[in-house]
Amino acid sequence: MTLKEYIEQLQKFAEMNPETLDMDVIYSRDDEGNGFGQVHYAPSKGIYEDMEFIASEQLEDYERDNTEINSVCIN
């Protein structure tokens, strides 16, 4: 799913369920619901590969650059 698609889904959800706008946001650790947690952080962009994420602020530490950014981490 792209960030654009995600935002569109959130907007539709909020329109259909306006009472949820002041509720806490949680995430599921996997598709089977084996764990849940609260979203605490703002989204960040970075590189996602091999099941690892490198935030844009850490690219220099890993000798990577902005041209490799391919994803947005939501938590």
Legacy VTK file of the C-alpha trace (Angstrom):
# vtk DataFile Version 3.0
C-alpha trace
ASCII
DATASET POLYDATA
POINTS 75 float
0.000 0.000 0.000
1.284 3.458 -0.828
1.098 6.429 1.526
-1.472 8.006 -0.818
-3.679 4.902 -0.616
-3.269 4.779 3.157
-4.306 8.423 3.551
-7.318 7.894 1.282
-8.397 4.919 3.409
-7.960 6.936 6.606
-10.005 9.812 5.178
-12.839 7.482 4.160
-12.729 5.795 7.553
-12.869 9.148 9.367
-15.779 10.330 7.239
-17.756 7.171 8.009
-16.701 7.056 11.678
-16.165 10.644 12.875
-16.481 9.575 16.513
-13.116 7.808 16.182
-11.116 10.970 15.444
-10.235 11.525 19.112
-9.512 7.861 19.867
-6.035 6.397 20.359
-4.426 4.725 17.350
-3.040 1.218 17.778
-1.265 -1.174 15.435
-1.192 -4.934 15.057
2.216 -6.605 15.153
1.158 -9.154 12.533
-1.788 -10.139 10.379
-2.924 -12.760 12.915
-3.355 -10.256 15.744
-0.668 -11.773 17.967
0.099 -8.444 19.572
-0.958 -4.828 19.606
0.616 -1.536 20.609
-0.062 2.193 20.542
1.266 4.430 17.785
3.570 6.910 19.536
5.656 8.463 16.780
5.093 10.632 13.749
5.779 8.983 10.379
9.318 9.007 9.043
10.820 8.311 5.641
13.713 5.989 4.993
14.968 2.818 3.356
13.183 -0.478 3.895
14.999 -3.612 2.758
15.666 -7.088 4.095
13.041 -6.583 6.848
15.049 -3.616 8.237
14.336 0.132 8.231
16.925 2.919 8.111
15.396 6.307 8.953
16.459 9.222 6.777
18.232 10.776 9.772
20.496 7.696 9.965
21.426 7.361 6.289
24.904 8.841 6.708
25.682 6.342 9.497
24.975 3.499 7.034
26.720 5.196 4.086
23.405 5.499 2.213
21.799 8.538 0.582
18.423 10.176 -0.006
18.095 8.747 -3.515
17.555 5.301 -1.934
14.565 6.314 0.222
11.687 4.007 -0.670
9.237 3.929 2.234
7.424 5.613 5.108
7.451 4.068 8.567
4.259 4.765 10.524
5.574 3.873 13.992
LINES 1 76
75 0 1 2 3 4 5 6 7 8 9 10 11 12 13 14 15 16 17 18 19 20 21 22 23 24 25 26 27 28 29 30 31 32 33 34 35 36 37 38 39 40 41 42 43 44 45 46 47 48 49 50 51 52 53 54 55 56 57 58 59 60 61 62 63 64 65 66 67 68 69 70 71 72 73 74
